[in-house]
Amino acid sequence: MTTAELVRLLNLMGVGALAVSGTLAAGRKQFDLIGVATIATITALGGGTVRDVLLGRHPIVWVEDPLFLYVCLAVAGVTVLAVRRRRLPPRLLLVADALGLAVFAITGAHIAEEMGRTGLIAVVMGTLTGAAGGALRDVLTGEVPLVLRGRDLYASAAIAGIIVYLSLAGLGVERAAAALAGVAVIIALRLASIFAGARIPAFDHS
C-alpha cells in the first residue's frame, strides 16, 4: 500500500469514527434526524474543511471526493439504528473521538507537508484537523469542547503523535510506518486519559 492510499484509508476511518461521536452527541441532546446528520457531518468533516481553507487547498477534501460525505452519512445512519436496538457503552463517544483525533492529526500533518509546510505549521495543521471537528460538535451541542476540558490529554496527545510521525519520517522511516506509529501514540495517550485518568500538569500561579 502506498502512502497516498494509506492516508486516504485513514481519512475514511477518521470520518467514520468522528461520525459515530457526532451522532452519539446529537442523540444525547435528542436532535431529530436532520440534526443528527448535520452534527455527524460537521464533526467528521469540519477539521479537514478548516485545514483546507487555511492552507488554500481547493477543492475542499469532501467536495473533491464525495465518498467522505457518503461514509459519514452511512455511519451516522448505522449508529442511529444501533443505538435504537441496544444501549451503547457511555464512553463510546470518547473512544470514537480518540480514533478520529488520532487519524486526522496525522493525515492533517501529512497534507500540510505535501503542500510544502513543515515543522511547526504541520503540527498546528495536524492538531487543528484532528480537534476542530470535535470542538464544533461540542459547541453546537452545548458542551465545553473536549480540547478545553480540564487537563485531559487531548491536543497534547495530538501534538505528541505528530512529533513522533515527523521525527520518524525525518530519520528516514517509511512514511506509512511513521504515520501508523503517530496514530498509535495519539490513541494510546487518549485512552490513557479516558480510562486511567492521565493528565497534563496544571499551571498554578496562585
For each residue, the residues with C-beta under 8 A, 3 or more apart:
1: 5 6 9 176
2: 5 6 176
3: 6 7 110 174 175 176 179
4: 7 8
5: 1 2 8 9
6: 1 2 3 9 10 176 179 180
7: 3 4 10 11 107 110 111 179
8: 4 5 11 12
9: 1 5 6 12 13
10: 6 7 13 14 103 106 107 179 183
11: 7 8 14 15 48 61 68 103 104 107
12: 8 9 15 16 67 68 71
13: 9 10 16 17 99 103
14: 10 11 17 18 44 99 100 102 103 104 107
15: 11 12 18 19 44 45 68 71 72 75 100
16: 12 13 19 20 44 71 72 75
17: 13 14 20 21 96 97 99 100 103
18: 14 15 21 22 40 43 44 47 96 97 100 104 133 134 137
19: 15 16 22 23 40 41 43 44 71 72 73 75 76 79
20: 16 17 23 24 75 76 79 92 93 96
21: 17 18 24 25 43 93 94 96 97 100 134 137
22: 18 19 25 26 36 39 40 41 42 43 44 76 133 137
23: 19 20 26 27 36 39 40 75 76 79 80 83
24: 20 21 27 28 79 83 88 92 93 96
25: 21 22 28 29 39 43 93 137 138 141 143
26: 22 23 29 31 35 36 38 39 40 141
27: 23 24 30 31 36 80 83
28: 24 25 141
29: 25 26 141 142
30: 27
31: 26 27 34 35 36 39 141
32: 35 36
33: 36 37 80
34: 31 37 38
35: 26 31 32 38 39
36: 22 23 26 27 31 32 33 39 40 76 80
37: 33 34 40 41 73 76
38: 26 34 35 41 42
39: 22 23 25 26 31 35 36 42 43 137 140 141
40: 18 19 22 23 26 36 37 43 44 72 73 75 76 79
41: 19 22 37 38 44 45 69 72 73 76
42: 22 38 39 45 46 133 136 137 140
43: 18 19 21 22 25 39 40 46 100 133 134 136 137
44: 14 15 16 18 19 22 40 41 68 72 75 100 133
45: 15 41 42 48 49 61 62 68 69 72 133
46: 42 43 49 50 132 133 136 137
47: 18 50 51 104 108 128 129 130 131 132 133 134
48: 11 45 51 52 60 61 62 68 104 108 129 133
49: 45 46 52 53 60 61 62
50: 46 47 53 54 128 129 132
51: 47 48 54 55 57 108 111 112 125 128 129 132
52: 48 49 55 57 58 60 61
53: 49 50 56 57 60
54: 50 51 125 128
55: 51 52 111 112 115 117 125
56: 53
57: 51 52 53 60 61 111 115
58: 52
59: 63 64
60: 48 49 52 53 57 63 64
61: 11 45 48 49 52 57 64 65 68
62: 45 48 49 65 66 68 69
63: 59 60 66
64: 59 60 61
65: 61 62 68
66: 62 63 69 70
67: 12 70 71
68: 11 12 15 44 45 48 61 62 65 71 72
69: 41 45 62 66 72 73
70: 66 67 73 74
71: 12 15 16 19 67 68 74 75
72: 15 16 19 40 41 44 45 68 69 75 76
73: 19 37 40 41 69 70 76 77
74: 70 71 77 78
75: 15 16 19 20 23 40 44 71 72 78 79
76: 19 20 22 23 36 37 40 41 72 73 79 80
77: 73 74 80 81
78: 74 75 81 82
79: 19 20 23 24 40 75 76 82 83
80: 23 27 33 36 76 77 83 84
81: 77 78 84 85
82: 78 79 85 86 88
83: 23 24 27 79 80 86 87 88
84: 80 81
85: 81 82
86: 82 83
87: 83
88: 24 82 83 92
89: 92 95
90: 93
91: 94 95 194 195
92: 20 24 88 89 95 96
93: 20 21 24 25 90 96 97
94: 21 91 97 98 146 190 194
95: 89 91 92 98 99 191 194
96: 17 18 20 21 24 92 93 99 100
97: 17 18 21 93 94 100 101 134 146 190
98: 94 95 101 102 186 187 190 191 194
99: 13 14 17 95 96 102 103 187
100: 14 15 17 18 21 43 44 96 97 103 104 130 133 134
101: 97 98 104 105 130 131 134 154 157 158 186 190
102: 14 98 99 105 106 130 157 158 161 182 183 184 186 187 190
103: 10 11 13 14 17 99 100 106 107 130 183
104: 11 14 18 47 48 100 101 107 108 126 129 130 133
105: 101 102 108 109 126 127 129 130 131 158 161 162 182 186
106: 10 102 103 109 110 126 161 162 165 179 182 183 186
107: 7 10 11 14 103 104 110 111 126 129 179
108: 47 48 51 104 105 111 112 125 126 127 128 129 130
109: 105 106 112 113 122 123 125 126 129 162 165 166 182
110: 3 7 106 107 113 114 126 165 175 179
111: 7 51 55 57 107 108 114 115 125 129
112: 51 55 108 109 115 117 118 121 122 125 126
113: 109 110 116 117 118 122 166
114: 110 111
115: 55 57 111 112
116: 113
117: 55 112 113 121 122 125
118: 112 113 121 122 166
119: 122 123 166
120: 123 124
121: 112 117 118 124 125
122: 109 112 113 117 118 119 125 126 162 166
123: 109 119 120 126 127 159 162 163 166
124: 120 121 127 128
125: 51 54 55 108 109 111 112 117 121 122 128 129
126: 104 105 106 107 108 109 110 112 122 123 129 130 158 162
127: 105 108 123 124 130 131 155 158 159 162
128: 47 50 51 54 108 124 125 131 132
129: 47 48 50 51 104 105 107 108 109 111 125 126 132
130: 47 100 101 102 103 104 105 108 126 127 134 158 186
131: 47 101 105 127 128 134 135 146 147 154 155 158
132: 46 47 50 51 128 129 135 136
133: 18 22 42 43 44 45 46 47 48 100 104 136 137
134: 18 21 43 47 97 100 101 130 131 137 138 145 146 147
135: 131 132 138 139 145 146 147 148
136: 42 43 46 132 133 139 140
137: 18 21 22 25 39 42 43 46 133 134 140 141
138: 25 134 135 141 143 144 145 146
139: 135 136 142 143 145
140: 39 42 136 137
141: 25 26 28 29 31 39 137 138
142: 29 139
143: 25 138 139
144: 138 148 149
145: 134 135 138 139 148 149
146: 94 97 131 134 135 138 149 152 154
147: 131 134 135 154 155
148: 135 144 145
149: 144 145 146 152 154
150: 199
151: 199 200 201 202
152: 146 149 193 199 200
153: 156 157 189 190 192 193 198 199 200
154: 101 131 146 147 149 157 158 190 193
155: 127 131 147 158 159
156: 153 159 160 189 200
157: 101 102 153 154 160 161 185 186 189 190 193
158: 101 102 105 126 127 130 131 154 155 161 162 186
159: 123 127 155 156 162 163
160: 156 157 163 164 185 186 189
161: 102 105 106 157 158 164 165 182 183 184 185 186 189
162: 105 106 109 122 123 126 127 158 159 165 166 182
163: 123 159 160 166 167
164: 160 161 167 168 178 181 182 185
165: 106 109 110 161 162 168 169 178 179 181 182
166: 109 113 118 119 122 123 162 163 169 170 178
167: 163 164 170 171
168: 164 165 171 173 177 178 181 182
169: 165 166 172 173 175 178
170: 166 167
171: 167 168
172: 169
173: 168 169 177 178 181
174: 3 177 178
175: 3 110 169 178 179
176: 1 2 3 6 179 180
177: 168 173 174 180 181
178: 164 165 166 168 169 173 174 175 181 182
179: 3 6 7 10 106 107 110 165 175 176 182 183
180: 6 176 177 183 184
181: 164 165 168 173 177 178 184 185
182: 102 105 106 109 161 162 164 165 168 178 179 185 186
183: 10 102 103 106 161 179 180 186 187
184: 102 161 180 181 187 188
185: 157 160 161 164 181 182 188 189
186: 98 101 102 105 106 130 157 158 160 161 182 183 189 190
187: 98 99 102 183 184 190 191
188: 184 185 191 192
189: 153 156 157 160 161 185 186 192 193 198
190: 94 97 98 101 102 153 154 157 186 187 193 194
191: 95 98 187 188 194 195 196
192: 153 188 189 195 196 198
193: 152 153 154 157 189 190 196 197 198 199
194: 91 94 95 98 190 191
195: 91 191 192
196: 191 192 193
197: 193
198: 153 189 192 193
199: 150 151 152 153 193 202
200: 151 152 153 156
201: 151
202: 151 199
203:
204:
205:
206:
